[in-house]
């Protein structure tokens, strides 16, 4: 039974076909959209709405950065995993700051990609060591990552949620740990996002690192 619908957006036809073939081996995943660039994807998005988009960066007509910006503005519920050959830390940090839910390199094992798909649907992000290093490096340099964190007051319960999110627990797992409902934890998470002006759970983790709430 299909659990998650996937879109693959990549201008390399052979890579795209190979990825679709690999994903077809997992019965809970269905590739519902294949597109050769962002423009092609947006046309198809009018008819179908995927849960997760596997998005390349370098594409003609409309690249991954433009496509991500459109999705964040118009379809914020769709999870976006950047899938590219570029693994430089500034690029990783920039894409996460721009709203991507995770980042992978095209030569990563398929098992890692599957884990990432489930992670972004479960927790809202895929946060591996590569992303962690890139974000910490950006924070240490004091470059660009300067959201409006001044004078933010989190309640004691919100602080607990922040610390547990940093441990990569899902909202359901956090609810069990704190003896609260999943809906209540999700409400705390949304309140935290609003207070710190972050886009997603990765933003919460970045906030925690920057402000010494989680080491």
Backbone torsions as a table, in degrees:
resi	resn	phi	psi	omega
1	UNK	NA	132.2	-177.9
2	UNK	-70.0	130.9	179.1
3	UNK	-106.3	-41.9	-178.4
4	UNK	-131.5	137.6	175.6
5	UNK	-96.8	134.5	-172.2
6	UNK	-118.0	145.9	169.7
7	UNK	-117.0	136.2	177.2
8	UNK	-115.3	116.5	-177.1
9	UNK	-119.3	105.4	-175.5
10	UNK	-158.6	136.9	-176.7
11	UNK	-83.0	-9.7	179.2
12	UNK	-88.6	106.0	-172.1
13	UNK	-60.3	-41.6	-178.2
14	UNK	-68.1	-42.0	178.1
15	UNK	-64.2	-43.4	-178.8
16	UNK	-61.0	-44.4	-179.8
17	UNK	-65.0	-40.5	179.2
18	UNK	-65.0	-40.2	179.8
19	UNK	-66.6	-42.7	178.4
20	UNK	-60.8	-40.8	179.4
21	UNK	-63.4	-42.9	179.1
22	UNK	-64.8	-43.0	-179.3
23	UNK	-66.1	-28.2	-179.1
24	UNK	-66.5	-15.4	179.0
25	UNK	-77.4	-10.0	179.8
26	UNK	-106.5	109.3	-171.1
27	UNK	-65.9	-20.3	179.8
28	UNK	-85.5	-3.7	179.6
29	UNK	-116.2	137.7	178.3
30	UNK	-133.2	124.3	175.3
31	UNK	-81.0	108.6	-176.4
32	UNK	-98.6	-17.7	178.8
33	UNK	-137.8	131.1	168.2
34	UNK	-119.4	131.8	-178.6
35	UNK	-142.6	149.1	-176.2
36	UNK	-94.2	-9.6	174.8
37	UNK	-167.2	177.3	-177.2
38	UNK	-63.0	-38.6	-179.3
39	UNK	-63.1	-45.1	177.0
40	UNK	-61.7	-41.5	-179.7
41	UNK	-63.0	-44.4	-177.2
42	UNK	-65.0	-32.5	174.9
43	UNK	-62.7	-44.5	-178.0
44	UNK	-74.8	-25.2	179.9
45	UNK	-66.0	-22.7	179.4
46	UNK	-66.0	-25.3	-176.8
47	UNK	-101.6	-28.6	-176.8
48	UNK	-138.4	146.3	-179.9
49	UNK	-123.8	110.3	-179.4
50	UNK	-79.6	165.7	174.3
51	UNK	-84.4	-39.3	-176.6
52	UNK	-133.0	136.7	175.5
53	UNK	-111.5	125.1	172.2
54	UNK	-93.8	109.9	-165.7
55	UNK	-118.1	122.1	173.7
56	UNK	-77.5	160.8	179.9
57	UNK	-94.3	-50.7	-175.6
58	UNK	-91.3	107.7	179.1
59	UNK	-145.7	149.6	177.8
60	UNK	-73.9	161.1	176.2
61	UNK	69.8	-53.1	176.7
62	UNK	-149.3	113.1	-173.4
63	UNK	-85.5	-177.9	-176.4
64	UNK	-66.0	-36.1	-179.6
65	UNK	-65.7	-43.4	177.5
66	UNK	-64.5	-40.8	-179.3
67	UNK	-65.1	-43.1	178.4
68	UNK	-60.8	-44.4	-179.6
69	UNK	-60.0	-41.3	179.1
70	UNK	-64.3	-45.7	-178.0
71	UNK	-63.7	-41.3	-179.5
72	UNK	-64.1	-34.0	-178.6
73	UNK	-80.7	-37.8	-171.0
74	UNK	-107.9	-25.4	-178.5
75	UNK	-138.5	63.9	-174.8
76	UNK	-63.4	-17.2	179.9
77	UNK	-78.6	-15.4	179.2
78	UNK	-80.1	128.8	178.4
79	UNK	-81.9	140.8	-178.0
80	UNK	-122.5	121.8	173.2
81	UNK	-109.1	119.0	176.4
82	UNK	-76.2	129.8	-179.4
83	UNK	-130.2	106.0	-170.3
84	UNK	-146.1	172.2	174.4
85	UNK	-88.1	-11.4	-176.9
86	UNK	-89.6	122.5	179.8
87	UNK	-123.6	24.4	178.2
88	UNK	-70.2	139.1	-174.7
89	UNK	-57.9	-40.6	178.8
90	UNK	-61.4	-35.8	179.4
91	UNK	-68.8	-44.1	179.3
92	UNK	-59.1	-50.0	-178.3
93	UNK	-61.1	-42.1	-178.6
94	UNK	-63.3	-42.0	-178.0
95	UNK	-68.6	-39.0	177.7
96	UNK	-66.7	-42.7	177.4
97	UNK	-62.2	-29.9	-178.5
98	UNK	-80.8	-5.4	174.7
99	UNK	115.9	0.8	176.0
100	UNK	-65.1	146.9	-177.8
101	UNK	-92.1	-8.3	178.6
102	UNK	-177.1	170.0	-174.1
103	UNK	-144.9	128.2	175.6
104	UNK	-135.2	158.9	176.5
105	UNK	-102.6	145.9	-172.6
106	UNK	-60.6	-23.7	179.4
107	UNK	-94.6	9.7	172.5
108	UNK	-66.2	152.4	178.3
109	UNK	-62.6	148.2	179.3
110	UNK	-58.6	-32.6	179.2
111	UNK	-61.2	-35.2	178.5
112	UNK	-67.1	-39.8	178.1
113	UNK	-64.1	-43.1	178.7
114	UNK	-62.3	-43.6	177.0
115	UNK	-59.1	-40.3	-178.2
116	UNK	-65.8	-40.9	179.3
117	UNK	-60.8	-47.8	179.7
118	UNK	-66.4	-36.1	-178.9
119	UNK	-65.8	-45.6	-178.2
120	UNK	-67.8	-29.0	177.6
121	UNK	-78.6	-30.3	-178.1
122	UNK	-82.8	-47.1	-171.7
123	UNK	-113.6	-13.8	-178.1
124	UNK	95.4	-3.2	-180.0
125	UNK	-159.9	162.7	171.2
126	UNK	-124.8	112.3	-166.6
127	UNK	-124.4	84.5	-178.1
128	UNK	-95.5	-177.8	-176.3
129	UNK	-60.6	-35.4	-178.8
130	UNK	-63.7	-44.9	178.3
131	UNK	-67.1	-41.5	179.6
132	UNK	-57.9	-46.2	-178.9
133	UNK	-62.3	-42.6	-178.3
134	UNK	-63.2	-42.4	-178.3
135	UNK	-71.6	-41.0	178.2
136	UNK	-63.3	-41.3	178.6
137	UNK	-61.2	-43.0	179.4
138	UNK	-63.7	-41.8	-179.6
139	UNK	-66.3	-39.9	-179.8
140	UNK	-64.6	-34.2	179.9
141	UNK	-77.9	-12.6	-178.7
142	UNK	63.3	35.7	-172.8
143	UNK	-111.9	116.5	171.4
144	UNK	74.0	-39.0	-175.4
145	UNK	-76.6	79.5	-177.9
146	UNK	-133.8	61.2	176.0
147	UNK	-68.3	173.3	-176.2
148	UNK	-79.8	79.8	-178.2
149	UNK	-94.9	-10.6	-177.1
150	UNK	-62.6	140.3	175.3
151	UNK	61.5	22.4	175.1
152	UNK	-79.7	129.3	179.2
153	UNK	-116.1	113.5	176.8
154	UNK	-99.2	141.2	176.1
155	UNK	-71.0	166.4	179.1
156	UNK	-59.4	-39.8	179.7
157	UNK	-68.3	-39.5	176.9
158	UNK	-63.4	-37.9	177.0
159	UNK	-61.3	-40.7	177.7
160	UNK	-61.8	-43.6	-179.9
161	UNK	-62.2	-43.4	178.3
162	UNK	-56.7	-48.8	-177.3
163	UNK	-64.5	-36.8	179.6
164	UNK	-74.8	-33.8	174.6
165	UNK	-63.5	-35.9	178.1
166	UNK	-64.9	-22.3	177.8
167	UNK	-89.4	8.9	176.0
168	UNK	68.0	27.3	174.8
169	UNK	-80.7	146.7	174.6
170	UNK	-76.3	165.6	178.4
171	UNK	-62.9	-32.9	178.2
172	UNK	-66.7	-42.9	178.9
173	UNK	-65.9	-37.5	177.8
174	UNK	-65.1	-40.4	177.9
175	UNK	-59.5	-42.4	178.5
176	UNK	-64.9	-40.9	-179.3
177	UNK	-65.0	-37.1	-175.4
178	UNK	-99.7	2.9	-178.8
179	UNK	58.4	42.9	177.7
180	UNK	-128.3	160.6	-179.3
181	UNK	-73.5	156.2	176.4
182	UNK	-57.0	-41.0	-179.7
183	UNK	-63.0	-38.8	179.2
184	UNK	-65.8	-43.8	178.9
185	UNK	-63.9	-40.4	178.8
186	UNK	-63.6	-35.9	176.5
187	UNK	-64.5	-41.3	176.7
188	UNK	-63.7	-41.3	-179.9
189	UNK	-61.6	-44.4	179.4
190	UNK	-64.8	-37.5	178.5
191	UNK	-65.1	-40.1	179.0
192	UNK	-64.3	-46.2	178.9
193	UNK	-57.0	-43.5	-179.2
194	UNK	-65.0	-40.9	-177.5
195	UNK	-66.6	-42.8	-175.1
196	UNK	-94.7	-0.5	178.3
197	UNK	58.9	44.9	177.4
198	UNK	-102.4	160.5	-176.8
199	UNK	-92.6	-28.6	-174.8
200	UNK	-159.0	-174.9	-176.4
201	UNK	-62.4	-32.0	176.6
202	UNK	-59.3	-38.3	177.3
203	UNK	-62.2	-35.8	177.3
204	UNK	-65.3	-43.1	179.1
205	UNK	-63.1	-42.3	177.9
206	UNK	-61.3	-41.7	178.2
207	UNK	-60.6	-44.0	-178.5
208	UNK	-63.0	-42.7	179.2
209	UNK	-64.1	-46.7	-176.2
210	UNK	-62.9	-34.2	-174.1
211	UNK	-103.8	11.0	175.0
212	UNK	68.6	25.4	179.8
213	UNK	-85.6	-19.5	178.9
214	UNK	-146.5	123.6	-177.7
215	UNK	-120.2	NA	NA
